[in-house]
Amino acid sequence: MKKLFTILAAVLLTATLWAQSPEKMSYQAVIRNSSDVLVTNTQIGMEINIRQGSVSGTVVYTETQTPTTNANGLVSIEIGGGTGFNTIDWAIDIYYIETKTDPAGGTNYTITGTSQLLSVPYALHAKTAETVTGGGGFTHYVGELFGGGIVVSVWKESGVEHGLIASLTDVSASAQWSSITSTEIGAPAQSPIDGQANTTAIVDQGDVSGAAYLCDNYSSGGFTDWYLPATWELTQCYNAAFVVNTILGDDGFQFAYYWSSTEDINNNAWAQDFGGGTLDNGLKGANLRVRAVRRF
């Protein structure tokens, strides 16, 4: 797998208690320069854009900041203090957060990263819906210890609340995608959204020790319906990583590749780099980290 990262970023929603105040998103990033060296104890320049519709879509919000990284290259900021953030209608489209960084503290932005906002807009929309309709909010929230694990995403389907729960620890620190590494399963294991279906297909093929098998046989909190997340579900986990790691500490997500259950071709499957957010296809025989999920 090609190592592609200069920024490790995570976003979460923080809401004030005052109805007049805008919601904000807390953002953390580990900053590395073009030589992949941590930028530590340094004031940097940042431009943050919210783009609508696609990674190159219309910028509906922008702001600049000059925060200082800590000894580990970590920078922590709050996004949303400028004009226009609280007028974004999260319900009408998908949104992406784009960050541009100048390690020297100016506006010569040499590091750029863009990722889709998933959990955060849903949470913001839930608050808006509750205000408008008088009761459309969510019962559960990202970071809640619930259902044998920790909630990483919530959404509604036809008014019914659903969510994705990640296990409280990694199921494995090093496992192959499957014990069968060179035979394609095909469509039954290639869904980007249905990890349960993928996991079932992988196990039915004969996996007896790989990531899918481990998740299929995992049990926590009295629940046994765990599975290996599909790429979309794994991205939900990545987007919630800051919240999860703040709550779980050392048991949180590691800055490493995690297997998804989404097959690519005969000997490749998709994995996500939690050190940068990219999805890459890698050999099924590679040993990567494994986290189980379940839905409610």
QUIFEN-V784042 format. One record per backbone hydrogen bond with DSSP energy under -1.0 kcal/mol. CO is the residue of the C=O (numbers start at 1). NH is the residue of the N-H. If there is no record, write none. Layout:
co->{CO,CO}
nh->{NH,NH}
This chain:
co->{6,8,10,12,14,18,24,25,26,27,28,29,30,31,33,37,42,45,46,47,48,49,50,50,51,54,58,61,63,65,67,70,70,73,74,75,77,79,84,85,88,89,94,95,96,97,98,99,100,101,101,102,102,107,111,113,115,118,119,120,121,122,123,124,125,126,127,128,129,130,141,144,146,149,150,151,153,155,157,160,162,163,164,164,165,166,172,175,176,177,186,187,189,192,194,195,196,197,198,199,200,201,202,203,210,211,212,213,215,220,223,227,229,230,231,232,233,234,235,236,238,240,241,242,243,244,245,248,249,254,256,257,258,262,267,268,269,270,271,272,273,273,278,280,282,283,284,288,289,290,290,292,293,294}
nh->{32,30,28,26,24,21,14,79,12,77,10,75,8,39,36,33,69,102,65,100,63,98,60,61,96,57,52,50,48,46,44,41,73,31,70,29,27,25,87,88,90,92,53,117,51,115,49,113,47,110,111,45,105,109,101,99,97,122,123,124,125,126,127,128,129,130,131,132,133,134,144,151,149,146,166,143,164,162,160,157,155,296,152,153,294,150,290,288,211,212,189,190,263,232,198,199,200,201,202,203,204,205,207,206,214,215,216,217,218,223,220,293,261,234,235,236,237,238,239,240,241,244,245,246,247,248,249,251,252,256,274,289,272,270,284,264,282,260,280,258,276,277,273,271,269,286,177,175,259,171,172,167,227,165}
